Every structure is written in C-alpha cells, then in structure tokens.
Amino acid sequence: MIRNIVIATNQVPFTSGGGEAHVEGLQRAFREAGYNAEIAALPFKWYPPNEIMRSALAWRLLDLSEANGKKIDLVVGMKFPAYLVSHDCKVLWIMHQHRSAYNLWGTEFDDLSTYPDGSHIRQWIHDCDRRLIPTAKKVFANSQTVAARLSRFNGIQSEPLYHPPPRAHKLYCAEQGDYIFYPSRVEPQKRQHLLIEAAVHLKTPVKILLAGSCQDEPHYRSLIHRYKVDDRVCLKGFAPEDEIVDLYANCLGVCYLPFDEDYGYVTLEGMLSGKPVVVATDGGGAKELIDDNSEGLITEPEPKAIANALDSLYADRIKAQQMGARGLEKLKNFNLSWRNVVERLIEAAA
C-alpha cells in the first residue's frame, strides 16, 4: 500500500519558476488525495561540466528507502539528475532532461559545448539517461515534446501526462483590450526581443505588454529605445499575481515565443483566459495544444511574421474572440486535472 511519497527534484538556488510550481503542485495534489508527500531537492550546479557528474553521483548515493523511521513507498522523479535516484518503487514524470545535452546542444542557448570536456559530459549524460531512466516502473513525460525527445535521443518510450498551470483556478475572460500580453521571465530563450522588434513592423495600433522578472532590464529597454517603439511596447517587470490574472483576462491575445519549450504554462493560461495564443513554429511544447487559425496563430520566429500575426488579431477582433473561445473549450475537454495526474502515478506504481 502506498502511503509515503517523496518527489525527487533539483533546485538551482535563488531561482524560482514554472518547474518549482510544477513540483509544488504535485505535492499539494498528493496531499489533497490523502498521501504523505514530501519534496526532496538537492542544489544543482551545471558549471563547470564536471559538477553535473557530481550532482548525478549525489543522487545515486542517496538512500530514499526510508526516512525518520518511515518507509518511503514511492519516489516520483521529476528533473535530471534527481530522477537517477535509486528506489525499488520509482515512477518518473520527466519535466525535462539536461537540455544543453539534448535539444539545446549546438544552439545559441547551449552552455555545455563551450567547455573543452563538453562533448564528453554530453555523452556521459546520454549514457546515464539511457541506462537508468528505464529502471523506473513507468516513465511519464509532462508533454508530447518531452516524450519525443526521450524517444529521439535515448530510444525510451514514455507517456505524456498533462497537468493544469498553477493559476488555472483564477483565470477568467473579460473584455478585449488593445494589447498583446507576454507574461514570462524576460530572457534570451523566451525571445521577447523578437516581439520588441516585431513592433517596428506593426500596421495596426495594437500594443505589446511584457510582464516578468528581468535580470538585464537595461538591455531590453535599450532595444525598445533603439527600435523607437516606446509608444508600442511596455516592459512592466514583475507584476503581482492578481494583476497578472487581470492582464490575461483583458488582453486582445497572448504571445509566447520560447525556443523549444518543454510544456508552456503561458499557452495554457492564455487558453484558459479565453484568448487566442500566438506561438512560434519552433516553440516545442508551447505550440503543442495550438492549431493554426483555430485556438491561435502559429508563426515563424521572425519579427515581420510575428507582426503580421498580431495585426491580424487586431484587424479581426471577432475572429480573435472565436479562437479564444475554441481554446477554452479545448482545454475543458482535455481532462487537465491534478486528480488525473495523481491517479495515473499511483496506478503506475502498483
């Protein structure tokens, strides 16, 4: 009988985002279902690359058979290298592997190949995943995109298991505003710079609102100034939770442009707010639930193409409203619930 559950993950100190919300949501769901669930997290450092090996070894040496005299009945592994931990009853729900060794390798976002031993460490990571992931009783992925990577790179089959975003219960749909909303950490991999440059090519009065923490705010403000789009683009910075929900509810549409995202809360939150979502062709999980011209628009990650997509939403607001309604209806029929997640994980461990 499963009673005591440990969720194994890693944590980069002083950072918090969708991954942390994902783990906390699972812990809460387990507890609401009557299980004792705790999070076991070790700090993760990926540079220099030999630190990756040290982190993986730390997880392999960790004894999670019991704690404080209580038997641990189930371990749910979430992130690399935490999911490498050994346990007799382990189920994986993989958010992502070490992306620099996989889908980011050789891209501008790759921080592993820049080291002399990067290729060696990459192969070591592949070998670890290939040998140790299949030791789990069942492997789930948090999206079809992540499942496809596991299959392509490692020959491992997994089952996509979707979950609701953290603020799903708060989101609602209100009036159509005149702005496109992009809520996310402002950083290169999220590619807000494409949206800023797209503002140069807009032909309608549509505005752009960027909300999220930004470690290099001067750089992005300089981009806005360089392209002379101060009247078009608002770099809001951090916004309180209630304000984020209201900005979703009152926007014309949502834009989300990350490169090969794992899952993409912003897409889901835009759909749950009844808004059309503009995503990029190379967005990975960010575009997984969007069909072009149905729940939103799929565009090339290029400023002029993005501008055309935003202009089309402004020019045909009725169509934009219809796309948003279709997105909301699609998710209503998708069984996007934590109860379903808990049931699937427990069934897999039986």
N, C-alpha and C positions, 0 to 999 in steps of 0.2 A: 504493500500500500504506500502510495506516495504522499508524504506529509511535508517534509522539509526540503526546500528547493534553494539552490544557490545559482544566481545569474552571474556568469563569469564574463567580465569585460575588462577593458583597459581604459585609462584616463590620462589625457595629456593635462598636466597641472595648469591651472589658471585659464582653462578654456571650457566653454560650455556651448552646446548647440543641439542640433537635431538628434545626434547619436545618444547624448545623455538623456534627452527627453524620451527617446525610444526605450532605453533600458528602464528608466523610472516608470514609464507607462506599463511595462510588462510586470515589474514588481507590484505595482498597485493592483493590476488586474489579477495576479495570482492571489494577493491578499484578500481582495474582494470575493474571490472564489473559495476562500477558506483555507488556503495553504499558508504555511510559514515560508516566506520568501525573503531572502537577503541578497544584496549585491556584493560580490567580491571583485574589487578593482585594484589593479596594480598600475603605478605610473608608467607611462610609455614614452621612450625617447628613441627617435629614429636616426639620430646622427651622433657621431659618425656611424656608418652602417653596422659595425660590429656590436653596437648597442642593441640592434634588433635581435641579434643572436642571443645576447644576454637576457633580453626580455622573454624570448621564447623559452630559454632554459629555465628561467624562474618559474614559468607556468608549469613546465614539465615536472619540476621538482616539488611543486606544491601538492600537499596532501589534502584533498577535499572529501575524504571518505567519511569524516565526522568532524564536529566542532563543538566544544564545550559539552562533551558527553552525549551529543545528539547525532544520530546517524543522518548523513545527507543522502536523501533518497534519489535526488535528481539534480544534475548540473545542466544548465542551459548555456551554451557557449554562443557569444554574440560577435566579438571582434577578434581579428588577429592581433597578437598571438594568444589571446585568452582562450580561444576555442581549441587550442592544442592541449589544454589541461587533461590529465588522465582521470577517468572515473568509470566505474562499472556501468553506470546508467547515465549516459550523456546524450543529449539531443542538441543539435546545432540549429540556430536560427541566425544565419550569417547576414550581417548588415553590409559588410564589405571585407575583402581581403586587404593585403597591404598594397594599395593601389599603384604605388610607384613601381612595383614589381610586375604589375599586370597592365591594366588599361591606360595608365598614365605614362608607362615606360616609353621614352623617346619623344614625348610631347613637351611643350613648354612648361608643363606643370610637374614634370618628373624631377625629383630631387635625389634620386638614387644613382643614376648613371653618371652623374658628375663626379663621383668618387672613383678612385683607381680600382677599388675592390667591389664596385657596384654590381658588375655582371656576375661576379662570384656569389655575392649575397643574394642577388635575384634568383639564381639557380637554386641556392640553398632554401630559400623561401618556397619556391615551387615544389621542391622535393619534400619539404615538411608538410605542406598542404596535401600533396598527392598521397603521402603515406598515412597521415594522421587524421585528416578530416573523415575518411571512410570508417574510422574506428567508432564513430558515433552510431547510435541505434537508428537515427534518422537525421537527414540533412534538409533543412528548410532554408530558403533564401528570402530576403524581405522584398524582392521584386523579380520580375522576369529578367530584367537586365543583369542582376547579380547572378541569377541562376544560369544565364547564358555564358557569363564569364567563367563560372566554375566548370561548365561543360567544355568550353572552347580551350581554356588554358590547362585544365587538370584532368579532363575526362571524367569528371564527377557529376552525377545526376542529382539534382535537388528539386524541391517543390516550392514554388513561390507561395508565400504566406503574407498577405497584406494586412495592414493594421491602420487604424484611424490616426490622423495627426493629433498632437496634444490639445489643440484648442478647438477640436471638432464640435464639441457641445456648445461652444459660444458663438459660432459663426452664423450669420444671417444675411439676407439680401435686402437692401434698401434701394434708394434711388440711384439712377445712373449719373455719375458725375462726369467731369470733362478730363479726368486724369487716368493714366495707366499706372498701376501700383506694382512696385517690385520690392517686396519685403524680404531681406536676407542680409547676412553679413556681406559687407562690401569688400570684395577681394578679387584677385585676378581670375580664379577658377569659376567664380559666379558670373563674370564677364559683364558687369554693369557698364564697363567702358563702351561696349557695343551699343548699349541703349543711349548713352550720352552722345555718342557720335551720330546715332540714328536721328537725334533731334534736329540735326542740321538739315536733314532731307525731308522733314515733315511738311506736308502741304495743307493740313487742317490745323485748327487751334488746339489740338489735343496736348495736354501737359504730361509730364513724367514725374512721378514721386518715388524716390528711393528712400527706404527706411531700413535701418540696421546699423549695428556697430561697425566702425571703420577704423582700422589701425593706421591707415595712411590717408587721412582725410585731406590734407593739403594737396596730395596728388590728384585726387578726384575733383576737388574744387578747381584746381588748375586746368583740368580737362574741360570742365564746364566753361571756364573763362576763355580758354583757348578757342573753343568752338563757338563762342559767343551765343550760348544757349541759356544764359542765366534766367531769362524770362520763361523758359520752357521746362527746365529741369530743377527740381528741388531735392537737394541732398539733406534729408531730415536728420539722419543719425538715429540714435536709439530712440524708440518710442515705447511708451507704456503699453501693457497688454491690451487694456480696454480700447486704447486709441488704435492699435493695430487692427483689432476686430472691426471697429467702425470704418477704418480706411478701406478694408476689404469690402465692407457692405456697400459703400457709396462710390466705389470706383467705376469707371467705364469697363475696364478689363484688367487682367493681371498678366504681367510679363515675367517669365522665368527662363533665364538663358545660361544655366551652368553647362560646363562641358562634361558629358557622360556621367551624369548624376546617378547615384545608387538607387534612390527612391524618389525623393522630391516632395516634401511636405507642402511647399508653396503651390504646386499644381493642385494637390488635393484640397488645400484650403481655399484656393480660388474657385474650384468647382463647388465646394460646399457652401460658398458665399453666393452661388448662382451667377458667377461671372465667367465670360469667355477667357481662356488662357492662351497666351502666345508663347510658344516654346520653339526651341531650335531643333533642326534635323539631327544634330549630334548630341542631343540632350540626355540620351540614355533613359533612365527611369523617369526623368522629368516629363517626357513625352509619351510614356507608356500607356496612359489612360486617355490620351487625346487623339481623336481622329480629325484630320484636317477638314476645316469647314463644318465640323459637327459640334464638338464641345469647345472648339477654339481654333487657332491657326498654327500650323507648323511652317516655320520659315527657315531659310538658310541663315547661318550665324554671320550675317553681313549687314552693315548699317542701313543701306538703301532698302534691302529686302525687309528688314525689321520695320523701317519707317512706313513702307507700303502696307504692312500688316496693321500697324497702329492706325494709319489713316483710314483703312477700310472699316475698322470698328467704329471710328468717329463718324464716317460718312453714312453708314447704315446702322444706326443705333438699334433699330428693331431686330435686325439680324443678330446683332451682338447680344441682345437680350434673349433671343431664342437659343443661341448657342449656350449661354449661361444656364438657361433652364434645362437644356439637354444634359449638360454636365452634372447638374444637381440630381437629376433623375437617374442618371447612370450610376452614381455612387450610392443612391438609395437602394438600388437593386444589386449591389455588389457584396453584400454581407461583410461590410467593413466594420468589424466589431472586435473588441478585446476578448469578449466571451468566446468567440470562434477561435481566436488565437490560443487561448488557454486550453480549450478542448482539444485542439489539434496537437499541441505539445504534449499534453498528458497522455493522449491516445498513443502517440508515437513512443512514449517511454514504457508503455505497458508490456 
